[in-house]
Amino acid sequence: MYYKFSGFTQKLTGAWASEAYSPQGLKPVVSTEAPPIIFATPTKLTSDSTVYDYAGKNRVPELQKFFQKADGVPIYLKRGLPDQMLYRTTMALTVGGTIYCLIALYMASQPKNK
């Protein structure tokens, strides 16, 4: 015997096999036609030329050479002063936050005097 959950009585009730395999009356729908293709047409009409309008020239090869240079400097400090300032600020905030958390834990672990 097959069972299904009744939304009305909130209990299991007897059911036919087709109802048990399709709960709450949901039946599998077999579509006979293909769904429409969403991106079938271009959203922006362009001319036939293949010239691309970029904001500037491609700097990726230059940056790859710059960052792959073996000069002993870590990758996160390669660009000089701005990278050093970001690194040092991040480290200072990390150390400061760790000290603050340890102080807060110490204060929370001490009993309050009444």
Beta strands, then each sheet from edge to edge (+ up, - down):
strand 1: 2-5
strand 2: 12-15
sheet 1: 1+ 2-
end
